[in-house]
Amino acid sequence: MRYLLLILTLSACEQDKVGHFVVGAGAAIVARETGLTTLQTCVATLVLGGLKEIHDSRYGGTVEIADALSTGAGCIISLEF
């Protein structure tokens, strides 16, 4: 079920957002493996997305809130049904 939701989410996104989502999902997997709770994992992926956008703002990238949210949405992989 979790992977079906993941596939449906990715199919509706533009390529850049998919990349952010995949990085967030990877971070969520690492976070869960290190013992973080689901809530902590989702907060961590949102913070990661925010830090990436701060980096973009300081070093000439394009800042998009949707990018940060796409990274944060990667935490969906850590949800248990």
Secondary structure by P-SEA (a helix, b strand, c coil): caaaaaaaaaaaccaaaaaaaaaaaaaaaaaaaacccaaaaaaaaaaaaaaaaaaaaaccccccaaaaaaaaacccccccc
